[in-house]
Amino acid sequence: MATTDRQATTLALAHALSAAERGLAVIPLSRTKLPALRSPHRDDPDPTPCHGECGRFGHGVYDASADPARIRELFAAAPRATGYGIACGLPPYHLIGVDLDTKSGTDSSAALRELALRHLFTIPETVVVLTPSGGRHLWLTGPPDTAVPNSAGRLAPGIDIRGAGGYLVGPGSRTDHGLYTAAPGTAHLAPAPCPRSLLRLLLPPPRPRHAAPPAPGATGDHGRGLVQFVLAAHEGQRNTRLFWAACRAYENGIGPALAAPLTEAALHTGLSEREARATIASAARMTGHRP
């Protein structure tokens, strides 16, 4: 490895440890912005869904930690890492990343300003990370009882959202396209709370527009509504809707009873049983329950 790469790895580790001091959970990233550690299950003939239960590194954002000793172990296992990712949706900040892209050919900053005017919210002063392509990442915090899903272009063209299960490239990371840096005057700030009006836009609607027949075994009206919400999912939103519904079910104490109906609903939309069970198990862990 070239000296510059060794220096980049050392600097990335230093920045990652600094982020961890603020309570942010991190993982090492490669120059491509992808997790630097490969999956330990990549050669399994029929890999089962695993989010780190096996105890080995290589599970992407599920490896994220704010523990300095574990972070050093992660980087020691990834000697070619030149950056670090910050996991979203985890305590204490429950980070939400608003990614204002410049590659889509649209003015994402103008689109965000238009949304703010239309829905009567103001983007607060917060941490802003500048990307090598000229884009910006805004760091916001969400409520601890709300899982914001990841999305690409759903809010507006050129605006991607990093939420539960996603990560942001941390400032100080070096990629094939250049360096991520904190915008002047924002590095010392704490992530600001997400405005309520914006948060409502980031969450899926609580009810589908066209109600489907309730699945058997759903628990009460709320359970039937969550199952209907999953049944109404279209391609491209099936996992997101299932994850959101499962999170709500576990938060309301009906997760175990609703796991089977939600799985059946997900199968009806076209997900495989393995995908559905893995998503529901992830929601259980995200809300502090054992799947």
Contacts in CASP RR format, 6 or more apart in sequence:
PFRMAT RR
TARGET T0000
AUTHOR 0000-0000-0000
METHOD contacts of the structure
MODEL  1
MATTDRQATTLALAHALSAAERGLAVIPLSRTKLPALRSPHRDDPDPTPC
HGECGRFGHGVYDASADPARIRELFAAAPRATGYGIACGLPPYHLIGVDL
DTKSGTDSSAALRELALRHLFTIPETVVVLTPSGGRHLWLTGPPDTAVPN
SAGRLAPGIDIRGAGGYLVGPGSRTDHGLYTAAPGTAHLAPAPCPRSLLR
LLLPPPRPRHAAPPAPGATGDHGRGLVQFVLAAHEGQRNTRLFWAACRAY
ENGIGPALAAPLTEAALHTGLSEREARATIASAARMTGHRP
1 79 0 8 1.000
1 80 0 8 1.000
5 80 0 8 1.000
5 82 0 8 1.000
8 82 0 8 1.000
8 83 0 8 1.000
8 174 0 8 1.000
9 75 0 8 1.000
9 79 0 8 1.000
9 80 0 8 1.000
9 81 0 8 1.000
9 82 0 8 1.000
11 172 0 8 1.000
11 174 0 8 1.000
12 28 0 8 1.000
12 29 0 8 1.000
12 75 0 8 1.000
12 81 0 8 1.000
12 82 0 8 1.000
12 83 0 8 1.000
12 84 0 8 1.000
12 172 0 8 1.000
12 173 0 8 1.000
12 174 0 8 1.000
13 28 0 8 1.000
13 71 0 8 1.000
13 72 0 8 1.000
13 75 0 8 1.000
13 81 0 8 1.000
13 84 0 8 1.000
15 83 0 8 1.000
15 84 0 8 1.000
15 170 0 8 1.000
15 171 0 8 1.000
15 172 0 8 1.000
15 173 0 8 1.000
16 26 0 8 1.000
16 28 0 8 1.000
16 71 0 8 1.000
16 75 0 8 1.000
16 83 0 8 1.000
16 84 0 8 1.000
16 85 0 8 1.000
17 68 0 8 1.000
17 71 0 8 1.000
17 72 0 8 1.000
19 26 0 8 1.000
19 84 0 8 1.000
19 86 0 8 1.000
19 170 0 8 1.000
20 26 0 8 1.000
20 65 0 8 1.000
20 66 0 8 1.000
20 67 0 8 1.000
20 68 0 8 1.000
20 71 0 8 1.000
22 190 0 8 1.000
23 66 0 8 1.000
23 92 0 8 1.000
23 93 0 8 1.000
24 66 0 8 1.000
24 86 0 8 1.000
24 87 0 8 1.000
24 93 0 8 1.000
24 95 0 8 1.000
25 64 0 8 1.000
25 65 0 8 1.000
25 66 0 8 1.000
25 86 0 8 1.000
25 87 0 8 1.000
25 90 0 8 1.000
26 64 0 8 1.000
26 65 0 8 1.000
26 66 0 8 1.000
26 71 0 8 1.000
26 84 0 8 1.000
26 85 0 8 1.000
26 86 0 8 1.000
26 87 0 8 1.000
26 170 0 8 1.000
27 35 0 8 1.000
27 36 0 8 1.000
27 37 0 8 1.000
27 60 0 8 1.000
27 61 0 8 1.000
27 63 0 8 1.000
27 64 0 8 1.000
27 65 0 8 1.000
27 74 0 8 1.000
27 84 0 8 1.000
27 85 0 8 1.000
27 87 0 8 1.000
27 167 0 8 1.000
28 35 0 8 1.000
28 36 0 8 1.000
28 37 0 8 1.000
28 74 0 8 1.000
28 75 0 8 1.000
28 78 0 8 1.000
28 81 0 8 1.000
28 83 0 8 1.000
28 84 0 8 1.000
28 85 0 8 1.000
29 35 0 8 1.000
29 36 0 8 1.000
29 81 0 8 1.000
29 82 0 8 1.000
29 83 0 8 1.000
29 84 0 8 1.000
29 85 0 8 1.000
29 169 0 8 1.000
29 173 0 8 1.000
29 175 0 8 1.000
30 36 0 8 1.000
30 78 0 8 1.000
30 80 0 8 1.000
30 81 0 8 1.000
30 82 0 8 1.000
30 83 0 8 1.000
31 82 0 8 1.000
31 174 0 8 1.000
31 175 0 8 1.000
31 176 0 8 1.000
32 175 0 8 1.000
32 176 0 8 1.000
33 169 0 8 1.000
33 173 0 8 1.000
33 175 0 8 1.000
35 58 0 8 1.000
35 60 0 8 1.000
35 61 0 8 1.000
35 63 0 8 1.000
36 78 0 8 1.000
36 80 0 8 1.000
36 81 0 8 1.000
36 83 0 8 1.000
37 57 0 8 1.000
37 58 0 8 1.000
37 60 0 8 1.000
37 63 0 8 1.000
37 74 0 8 1.000
37 77 0 8 1.000
37 78 0 8 1.000
38 58 0 8 1.000
39 47 0 8 1.000
39 58 0 8 1.000
39 59 0 8 1.000
40 54 0 8 1.000
40 56 0 8 1.000
40 57 0 8 1.000
40 58 0 8 1.000
41 47 0 8 1.000
41 48 0 8 1.000
41 50 0 8 1.000
41 54 0 8 1.000
48 274 0 8 1.000
49 274 0 8 1.000
49 275 0 8 1.000
49 277 0 8 1.000
49 278 0 8 1.000
49 281 0 8 1.000
50 59 0 8 1.000
51 59 0 8 1.000
51 62 0 8 1.000
51 278 0 8 1.000
51 281 0 8 1.000
51 282 0 8 1.000
51 285 0 8 1.000
52 58 0 8 1.000
52 59 0 8 1.000
52 62 0 8 1.000
52 63 0 8 1.000
57 63 0 8 1.000
57 73 0 8 1.000
57 74 0 8 1.000
57 77 0 8 1.000
61 87 0 8 1.000
61 165 0 8 1.000
61 166 0 8 1.000
61 167 0 8 1.000
63 74 0 8 1.000
64 85 0 8 1.000
64 86 0 8 1.000
64 87 0 8 1.000
64 90 0 8 1.000
64 167 0 8 1.000
65 71 0 8 1.000
65 74 0 8 1.000
75 81 0 8 1.000
82 173 0 8 1.000
82 174 0 8 1.000
82 175 0 8 1.000
83 169 0 8 1.000
83 170 0 8 1.000
83 172 0 8 1.000
83 173 0 8 1.000
83 174 0 8 1.000
83 175 0 8 1.000
84 169 0 8 1.000
84 170 0 8 1.000
84 173 0 8 1.000
85 167 0 8 1.000
85 168 0 8 1.000
85 169 0 8 1.000
85 170 0 8 1.000
85 173 0 8 1.000
86 95 0 8 1.000
86 167 0 8 1.000
86 168 0 8 1.000
86 169 0 8 1.000
86 170 0 8 1.000
87 95 0 8 1.000
87 165 0 8 1.000
87 166 0 8 1.000
87 167 0 8 1.000
88 94 0 8 1.000
88 95 0 8 1.000
88 96 0 8 1.000
88 97 0 8 1.000
88 148 0 8 1.000
88 162 0 8 1.000
88 163 0 8 1.000
88 164 0 8 1.000
88 165 0 8 1.000
88 166 0 8 1.000
88 167 0 8 1.000
88 168 0 8 1.000
89 95 0 8 1.000
89 96 0 8 1.000
89 142 0 8 1.000
89 147 0 8 1.000
89 148 0 8 1.000
89 163 0 8 1.000
89 164 0 8 1.000
89 165 0 8 1.000
89 166 0 8 1.000
89 286 0 8 1.000
91 144 0 8 1.000
93 141 0 8 1.000
93 142 0 8 1.000
93 190 0 8 1.000
93 191 0 8 1.000
94 141 0 8 1.000
94 142 0 8 1.000
94 143 0 8 1.000
94 144 0 8 1.000
94 146 0 8 1.000
95 139 0 8 1.000
95 140 0 8 1.000
95 141 0 8 1.000
95 142 0 8 1.000
95 162 0 8 1.000
95 163 0 8 1.000
95 168 0 8 1.000
95 191 0 8 1.000
96 139 0 8 1.000
96 140 0 8 1.000
96 141 0 8 1.000
96 142 0 8 1.000
96 148 0 8 1.000
96 161 0 8 1.000
96 162 0 8 1.000
96 163 0 8 1.000
96 194 0 8 1.000
96 202 0 8 1.000
97 137 0 8 1.000
97 138 0 8 1.000
97 139 0 8 1.000
97 140 0 8 1.000
97 161 0 8 1.000
97 162 0 8 1.000
97 163 0 8 1.000
97 168 0 8 1.000
98 112 0 8 1.000
98 137 0 8 1.000
98 138 0 8 1.000
98 140 0 8 1.000
98 159 0 8 1.000
98 161 0 8 1.000
99 135 0 8 1.000
99 136 0 8 1.000
99 137 0 8 1.000
99 159 0 8 1.000
99 160 0 8 1.000
99 161 0 8 1.000
99 162 0 8 1.000
99 168 0 8 1.000
100 108 0 8 1.000
100 109 0 8 1.000
100 112 0 8 1.000
100 135 0 8 1.000
100 136 0 8 1.000
100 137 0 8 1.000
100 138 0 8 1.000
100 158 0 8 1.000
100 159 0 8 1.000
101 108 0 8 1.000
101 133 0 8 1.000
101 135 0 8 1.000
101 158 0 8 1.000
101 159 0 8 1.000
101 160 0 8 1.000
102 108 0 8 1.000
102 133 0 8 1.000
102 134 0 8 1.000
102 135 0 8 1.000
103 133 0 8 1.000
104 157 0 8 1.000
104 158 0 8 1.000
105 158 0 8 1.000
106 157 0 8 1.000
106 158 0 8 1.000
108 135 0 8 1.000
108 156 0 8 1.000
108 157 0 8 1.000
108 158 0 8 1.000
108 159 0 8 1.000
109 136 0 8 1.000
111 156 0 8 1.000
111 157 0 8 1.000
111 158 0 8 1.000
111 159 0 8 1.000
112 123 0 8 1.000
112 156 0 8 1.000
112 159 0 8 1.000
114 156 0 8 1.000
115 155 0 8 1.000
115 156 0 8 1.000
115 198 0 8 1.000
115 201 0 8 1.000
116 122 0 8 1.000
116 123 0 8 1.000
116 198 0 8 1.000
119 197 0 8 1.000
119 198 0 8 1.000
119 201 0 8 1.000
120 197 0 8 1.000
121 195 0 8 1.000
121 196 0 8 1.000
121 197 0 8 1.000
121 198 0 8 1.000
122 195 0 8 1.000
123 138 0 8 1.000
123 195 0 8 1.000
123 198 0 8 1.000
124 140 0 8 1.000
124 192 0 8 1.000
124 193 0 8 1.000
124 195 0 8 1.000
125 186 0 8 1.000
125 189 0 8 1.000
125 192 0 8 1.000
126 138 0 8 1.000
126 139 0 8 1.000
126 140 0 8 1.000
126 186 0 8 1.000
126 189 0 8 1.000
126 190 0 8 1.000
126 191 0 8 1.000
126 192 0 8 1.000
127 138 0 8 1.000
127 139 0 8 1.000
127 182 0 8 1.000
127 186 0 8 1.000
127 187 0 8 1.000
127 189 0 8 1.000
127 190 0 8 1.000
127 191 0 8 1.000
128 136 0 8 1.000
128 137 0 8 1.000
128 138 0 8 1.000
128 139 0 8 1.000
128 182 0 8 1.000
128 183 0 8 1.000
128 186 0 8 1.000
129 136 0 8 1.000
129 137 0 8 1.000
129 139 0 8 1.000
129 168 0 8 1.000
129 169 0 8 1.000
129 170 0 8 1.000
129 171 0 8 1.000
129 180 0 8 1.000
129 181 0 8 1.000
129 182 0 8 1.000
129 183 0 8 1.000
130 136 0 8 1.000
130 180 0 8 1.000
130 181 0 8 1.000
130 182 0 8 1.000
130 183 0 8 1.000
131 137 0 8 1.000
131 169 0 8 1.000
131 180 0 8 1.000
132 175 0 8 1.000
132 177 0 8 1.000
132 178 0 8 1.000
132 179 0 8 1.000
132 180 0 8 1.000
133 177 0 8 1.000
136 183 0 8 1.000
137 162 0 8 1.000
137 168 0 8 1.000
137 169 0 8 1.000
139 168 0 8 1.000
139 191 0 8 1.000
139 192 0 8 1.000
140 191 0 8 1.000
140 192 0 8 1.000
140 193 0 8 1.000
140 194 0 8 1.000
140 198 0 8 1.000
141 191 0 8 1.000
141 192 0 8 1.000
141 193 0 8 1.000
141 194 0 8 1.000
142 148 0 8 1.000
142 193 0 8 1.000
142 194 0 8 1.000
142 199 0 8 1.000
143 199 0 8 1.000
145 251 0 8 1.000
146 199 0 8 1.000
146 203 0 8 1.000
147 163 0 8 1.000
147 164 0 8 1.000
147 243 0 8 1.000
147 244 0 8 1.000
147 247 0 8 1.000
147 283 0 8 1.000
147 286 0 8 1.000
147 287 0 8 1.000
148 161 0 8 1.000
148 163 0 8 1.000
148 164 0 8 1.000
148 199 0 8 1.000
148 202 0 8 1.000
148 203 0 8 1.000
149 161 0 8 1.000
149 163 0 8 1.000
149 164 0 8 1.000
149 202 0 8 1.000
149 203 0 8 1.000
149 204 0 8 1.000
149 240 0 8 1.000
149 243 0 8 1.000
149 244 0 8 1.000
150 160 0 8 1.000
150 161 0 8 1.000
150 162 0 8 1.000
150 163 0 8 1.000
150 164 0 8 1.000
150 165 0 8 1.000
150 166 0 8 1.000
150 240 0 8 1.000
151 160 0 8 1.000
151 161 0 8 1.000
151 202 0 8 1.000
151 240 0 8 1.000
152 160 0 8 1.000
152 161 0 8 1.000
153 159 0 8 1.000
153 160 0 8 1.000
154 161 0 8 1.000
155 161 0 8 1.000
155 201 0 8 1.000
155 202 0 8 1.000
161 202 0 8 1.000
162 168 0 8 1.000
164 243 0 8 1.000
164 247 0 8 1.000
164 286 0 8 1.000
165 282 0 8 1.000
165 286 0 8 1.000
169 175 0 8 1.000
169 180 0 8 1.000
170 180 0 8 1.000
171 180 0 8 1.000
171 181 0 8 1.000
171 182 0 8 1.000
171 187 0 8 1.000
172 179 0 8 1.000
172 180 0 8 1.000
172 181 0 8 1.000
173 179 0 8 1.000
173 180 0 8 1.000
174 180 0 8 1.000
194 202 0 8 1.000
203 244 0 8 1.000
204 229 0 8 1.000
204 237 0 8 1.000
204 240 0 8 1.000
204 241 0 8 1.000
204 244 0 8 1.000
205 229 0 8 1.000
206 229 0 8 1.000
207 225 0 8 1.000
207 228 0 8 1.000
207 229 0 8 1.000
208 228 0 8 1.000
208 229 0 8 1.000
208 231 0 8 1.000
208 232 0 8 1.000
209 232 0 8 1.000
210 232 0 8 1.000
211 225 0 8 1.000
211 228 0 8 1.000
211 232 0 8 1.000
212 228 0 8 1.000
212 231 0 8 1.000
212 232 0 8 1.000
214 224 0 8 1.000
214 225 0 8 1.000
214 227 0 8 1.000
214 228 0 8 1.000
215 224 0 8 1.000
215 227 0 8 1.000
215 231 0 8 1.000
215 261 0 8 1.000
215 264 0 8 1.000
215 265 0 8 1.000
216 261 0 8 1.000
217 257 0 8 1.000
217 260 0 8 1.000
217 261 0 8 1.000
218 224 0 8 1.000
218 225 0 8 1.000
218 226 0 8 1.000
218 227 0 8 1.000
218 258 0 8 1.000
218 261 0 8 1.000
219 254 0 8 1.000
219 257 0 8 1.000
219 258 0 8 1.000
220 254 0 8 1.000
222 248 0 8 1.000
222 252 0 8 1.000
222 254 0 8 1.000
223 249 0 8 1.000
223 254 0 8 1.000
223 258 0 8 1.000
223 261 0 8 1.000
226 245 0 8 1.000
226 248 0 8 1.000
226 249 0 8 1.000
226 258 0 8 1.000
226 262 0 8 1.000
227 245 0 8 1.000
227 258 0 8 1.000
227 261 0 8 1.000
227 262 0 8 1.000
227 265 0 8 1.000
229 241 0 8 1.000
229 244 0 8 1.000
229 245 0 8 1.000
230 238 0 8 1.000
230 241 0 8 1.000
230 242 0 8 1.000
230 245 0 8 1.000
230 262 0 8 1.000
230 265 0 8 1.000
230 266 0 8 1.000
230 269 0 8 1.000
231 265 0 8 1.000
231 268 0 8 1.000
231 269 0 8 1.000
232 241 0 8 1.000
233 240 0 8 1.000
233 241 0 8 1.000
233 242 0 8 1.000
233 269 0 8 1.000
238 266 0 8 1.000
238 269 0 8 1.000
238 270 0 8 1.000
238 271 0 8 1.000
239 271 0 8 1.000
239 275 0 8 1.000
239 279 0 8 1.000
242 262 0 8 1.000
242 265 0 8 1.000
242 266 0 8 1.000
242 271 0 8 1.000
242 276 0 8 1.000
242 279 0 8 1.000
242 280 0 8 1.000
242 283 0 8 1.000
243 279 0 8 1.000
243 282 0 8 1.000
243 283 0 8 1.000
245 262 0 8 1.000
246 255 0 8 1.000
246 258 0 8 1.000
246 259 0 8 1.000
246 262 0 8 1.000
246 279 0 8 1.000
246 280 0 8 1.000
246 283 0 8 1.000
246 284 0 8 1.000
247 283 0 8 1.000
247 286 0 8 1.000
247 287 0 8 1.000
249 255 0 8 1.000
249 258 0 8 1.000
249 259 0 8 1.000
249 262 0 8 1.000
249 283 0 8 1.000
250 283 0 8 1.000
250 284 0 8 1.000
250 287 0 8 1.000
250 288 0 8 1.000
250 289 0 8 1.000
251 287 0 8 1.000
255 284 0 8 1.000
255 289 0 8 1.000
259 280 0 8 1.000
262 276 0 8 1.000
262 280 0 8 1.000
263 273 0 8 1.000
263 276 0 8 1.000
263 277 0 8 1.000
263 280 0 8 1.000
266 275 0 8 1.000
266 276 0 8 1.000
266 279 0 8 1.000
267 273 0 8 1.000
267 276 0 8 1.000
271 279 0 8 1.000
280 291 0 8 1.000
281 291 0 8 1.000
284 290 0 8 1.000
284 291 0 8 1.000
285 291 0 8 1.000
END
